[in-house]
Amino acid sequence: MIKKCLFPVAGYGTRFLPATKSMPKEMLPVVNKPLVQYGVEEAIEAGLTEIGLVTGRGKRAIADHFDVSYELEHQIAGTSKEQFLDSIRQVMSQATFSMTRQQEMRGLGDAILNGRRLIGDEAFGVVLSDDLCIAEDHDGVLAQMVALYKQFRCSIVAIQEVPEDQIHKFGVIAGEKLKDGIFQVTDMVEKPPADQAPSNLAIIGRYILTPDIFEIIENTPPGKNGEVQLTDALLAQAKSGCVLAYKFKGTRFDCGSVDGFVEATNYVYNNFYLKGKA
Ligand code: G1P
């Protein structure tokens, strides 16, 4: 079954400057946990315990976060403060972490291709940690997608309906409905203007990809913004085989934007932290 999950974490996070000048955007805390840890916890919950980080310059704090902080742990050992390390210790005991570096930012497709050496020839998950997904009354979004993969054995993208004025920010799909909330993808466009979008079903940063995607990406020319787009590669895969789009159960916060980040913070604070669940 699927064991590996890639986290492309090389992006600059310009929308959060100056906070992200010398700190990775993935380390911004939503209440008391860095964004990337939420994504890793979601992957672990789905059984994806081999975590691959596609990092870049200035991102060492992410690798350090998932490693022992010897001095700190020694200092607080046996004190009441030790409990604050519980969640990260649990993550570290359940998952392994490997890194590779993306030297130039050439788009999400290129980042995934860089992760190839960490994945090999097997299906894998992808989490864009900017998208914080919370599925309180259900399994996590990746776990929902892994269950679907077991049934269909093809690439899957998570989708949600978005208002028209938001469409241009996303990859957008068109598809034939197979079941409630499950579509077979027939078209896919990266960040189209709303009036040219094939639907209002937007791709959210959770994917299951079959390994033939690597070769497809290699043959995918740069697209939107001159970058190699995963969306374009997935469309090629959909045309030659099958790609599913899955309307997940849960709420997604766009933590790549200040508004979404503040919303996520309020949500986590009220629904988890204040209830002693964070
Ligand atoms: C990426 C993808 C896009 C997807 C989005 C989800 O874009 O290229 O298709 O809809 O993530 O967050 P980004 O937001 O990284 O520019």
Residues whose N, C-alpha, C, O or C-beta is under 5 A from the ligand:
A	BS01	G1P	L108 D131 K169 F170 G171 I203 I204 G205 T231
